[in-house]
Amino acid sequence: MLSFAEFVTKASAKGPPRPGIYLGIRMSLRAMKLLEISDPSEYHRKLIVVVETDRCLPDVIELVVGCRLGNRTLKFRDWGKMAATFVDLTRNRAIRMAALESLENEALQCFPQLPRDEALSRAYTTFVDEKIFQWQSVIVNFAPEDLPGYHARRVLCERCGEGIDFRREALRDGLTLCRACSGEAYWLQGGKV
């Protein structure tokens, strides 16, 4: 696995990284160390990460450990936290990592002469892991349909006719419906194209 500096270089391909990139790289590297995984690429579809923010952390997870939404090894829970749970399916172990809330204030106090983002970046690259994160062993149970490689028959929504995969349909009033037709749509019809 690459070093912290090498991942920072890779992340810098499109310009200087934001502070969260440094934090995410550190988080991923620490999780791999705790799970005793020296090469995440050897865990093809046997390493799943659940991220709790839609900021830079999912991008960093993909960069460092290779988990992606597209291969169903990156899961997203919109909890608004700079946290992630790293799950090793081969050994049935999981570590949840979270950035400490006190971290930003401490960074600003340690580097008062620097602008906020630079102070955070400096802290995220120099502080020891224990000053940056809290972590704990956890248990994560995935339904079979949430695991990589799951195959099930595709069903059709009885209202809109769109196909539904991975047992994501809803049963309402005796009808098999997609989530949108069952009342969970995240959009409203109308608007201009």
C-alpha positions in Angstrom: 0.0 0.0 0.0 1.2 3.5 -0.7 2.3 5.8 2.0 0.4 8.9 3.3 2.7 11.2 1.2 2.1 9.1 -2.0 -1.7 9.2 -1.5 -1.5 12.9 -1.0 0.5 13.2 -4.3 -2.2 11.1 -6.1 -5.0 13.3 -4.6 -3.1 16.4 -5.7 -3.5 15.5 -9.4 -6.2 18.2 -9.9 -4.8 20.8 -7.5 -3.9 21.1 -3.9 -6.0 18.9 -1.6 -8.5 20.3 0.8 -8.1 19.5 4.5 -10.7 16.8 4.4 -8.6 14.9 1.9 -5.7 14.7 4.3 -8.1 13.6 7.1 -9.7 10.9 4.9 -6.3 9.5 3.9 -5.2 9.3 7.5 -8.5 7.7 8.5 -8.3 5.1 5.8 -4.6 4.2 6.5 -5.3 3.9 10.2 -8.4 1.7 9.6 -6.3 -0.6 7.4 -3.6 -0.8 10.1 -6.2 -1.7 12.7 -7.7 -4.3 10.5 -4.2 -5.6 9.6 -4.8 -5.2 5.9 -1.6 -4.3 4.1 -3.0 -4.4 0.6 -6.8 -3.6 0.2 -6.7 -4.6 -3.4 -6.3 -8.2 -2.3 -9.7 -7.9 -0.6 -11.7 -7.6 -3.9 -15.3 -7.4 -2.8 -14.4 -8.6 0.7 -13.8 -5.1 2.1 -16.8 -2.8 2.5 -16.8 0.8 3.8 -19.8 2.7 5.0 -19.3 6.4 4.9 -21.4 8.9 6.9 -20.9 12.0 4.8 -21.1 13.0 1.1 -18.2 15.4 1.3 -14.7 14.4 0.3 -14.5 11.2 2.4 -16.1 8.8 -0.2 -13.6 10.0 -2.9 -10.7 9.4 -0.5 -12.0 5.9 0.4 -12.1 5.0 -3.3 -8.5 6.4 -3.7 -7.0 4.6 -0.7 -8.9 1.3 -0.3 -10.5 1.0 -3.7 -14.1 0.7 -2.5 -16.7 2.1 -4.9 -20.4 2.6 -5.1 -20.3 0.9 -8.5 -19.0 -2.4 -7.2 -21.2 -2.2 -4.1 -18.3 -2.0 -1.7 -18.9 1.6 -0.7 -22.1 2.3 1.2 -23.4 5.8 2.0 -25.4 6.7 5.0 -26.3 10.4 5.1 -25.6 11.1 8.7 -23.5 14.3 8.2 -20.5 12.9 10.2 -16.8 12.7 9.2 -16.9 9.0 10.0 -16.7 5.7 8.2 -16.9 2.0 9.1 -14.4 -0.4 7.5 -15.7 -4.0 7.3 -13.4 -6.9 6.6 -15.8 -9.7 5.4 -13.1 -12.3 5.3 -12.5 -12.1 9.0 -15.8 -10.7 10.1 -14.3 -7.6 11.7 -15.2 -4.0 11.5 -13.7 -0.7 12.8 -15.7 2.6 12.9 -13.5 5.6 12.7 -14.7 9.2 13.4 -12.9 12.5 13.5 -12.8 14.0 16.9 -14.9 17.1 17.3 -12.2 18.9 19.2 -9.8 18.6 16.3 -10.6 21.8 14.5 -10.3 24.0 17.6 -7.0 22.3 18.5 -5.6 22.8 15.0 -6.5 26.5 15.1 -4.9 26.9 18.5 -1.7 25.1 17.4 -1.3 27.0 14.2 -2.8 30.5 14.9 -0.6 32.2 12.3 -2.1 30.1 9.4 -5.4 30.5 7.6 -8.0 28.0 8.7 -7.6 25.5 5.8 -3.8 25.5 6.1 -4.0 25.1 9.9 -6.3 22.1 9.5 -4.2 20.6 6.8 -1.1 20.9 8.9 -2.8 19.3 11.9 -4.2 16.5 9.8 -0.7 15.7 8.6 1.2 16.1 11.8 -1.0 15.2 14.8 -0.9 11.6 16.0 -3.9 9.4 15.2 -5.2 9.5 18.7 -5.5 13.3 18.5 -7.4 13.1 15.3 -9.7 10.1 15.6 -11.7 8.0 17.9 -12.3 4.4 16.8 -14.0 1.3 18.0 -14.6 -2.3 16.9 -18.2 -2.7 15.8 -20.5 -5.3 14.3 -22.1 -4.6 10.9 -24.7 -7.0 9.5 -25.5 -6.6 5.9 -28.6 -8.2 4.2 -27.6 -10.5 1.4 -28.9 -8.1 -1.2 -26.5 -5.4 0.1 -23.4 -7.5 -0.5 -21.3 -7.3 -3.7 -22.2 -10.0 -6.2 -25.8 -10.5 -5.0 -28.1 -11.5 -7.8 -31.9 -11.6 -7.6 -34.7 -11.4 -10.1 -35.6 -7.9 -11.3 -39.1 -6.9 -10.6 -41.2 -4.2 -12.2 -43.1 -1.4 -10.5 -46.8 -2.0 -11.1 -47.4 1.8 -11.3 -44.5 3.3 -13.4 -43.2 0.1 -15.0 -39.5 0.8 -14.1 -37.3 -2.2 -13.1 -36.2 -2.6 -9.5 -33.1 -4.4 -8.4 -31.7 -5.8 -5.2 -35.0 -6.2 -3.4 -35.6 -2.5 -3.1 -39.3 -2.7 -4.0 -42.0 -1.8 -1.6 -45.4 -3.5 -1.1 -48.2 -1.0 -0.7 -51.9 -1.9 -0.9 -51.1 -5.2 -2.5 -49.0 -3.6 -5.3 -45.3 -4.0 -5.9 -44.0 -0.5 -6.3 -40.6 1.3 -6.6 -39.7 3.6 -3.8 -40.7 6.7 -5.7 -44.2 5.3 -6.5 -44.6 4.2 -2.9 -44.2 7.8 -1.7 -40.4 8.1 -1.1 -39.6 10.1 -4.3 -36.8 12.6 -3.9 -38.2 14.6 -6.8 -41.5 16.3 -7.9 -42.8 16.0 -11.4 -42.7 19.2 -13.4 -40.1 21.7 -13.9 -38.3 22.6 -17.1 -35.8 20.6 -19.1 
